Amino acid sequence: MPTGREHYEKLGSIADKAHSAAADFDDMERTNEAKLRAVGEQA
């Protein structure tokens, strides 16, 4: 059974990964929007 501290650190690691993934996804969304706008302007 993990101690309270180990459990908390594990949750922190999961939260960090989730936050990082959300930030990456947000960047990807902005990049896609910029590409779509650029393509739309060329058409």
C-alpha positions in Angstrom: 0.0 0.0 0.0 1.5 3.3 -1.0 2.0 6.0 1.7 0.1 9.2 1.4 3.1 11.0 0.0 3.8 8.4 -2.7 0.1 8.5 -3.6 0.2 12.3 -3.8 3.4 12.2 -5.9 1.8 9.7 -8.3 -1.3 11.9 -8.7 1.0 14.9 -9.2 2.8 13.1 -12.0 -0.5 12.2 -13.7 -1.7 15.8 -13.4 1.5 17.1 -14.9 1.2 14.7 -17.8 -2.4 15.7 -18.4 -1.5 19.4 -18.2 1.3 18.9 -20.6 -0.9 17.0 -23.1 -3.6 19.7 -22.8 -1.0 22.4 -23.6 0.3 20.4 -26.6 -3.2 19.9 -27.8 -3.9 23.7 -27.5 -0.8 24.5 -29.5 -1.8 22.0 -32.2 -5.3 23.6 -32.4 -3.8 27.0 -32.9 -1.3 25.7 -35.5 -4.2 24.0 -37.4 -6.3 27.2 -37.3 -3.5 29.2 -38.7 -2.9 26.7 -41.5 -6.6 26.6 -42.3 -6.7 30.4 -42.4 -3.7 30.5 -44.7 -5.2 28.0 -47.1 -8.5 29.9 -47.0 -6.7 33.1 -48.0 -5.0 31.4 -50.9 -8.2 29.9 -52.3 
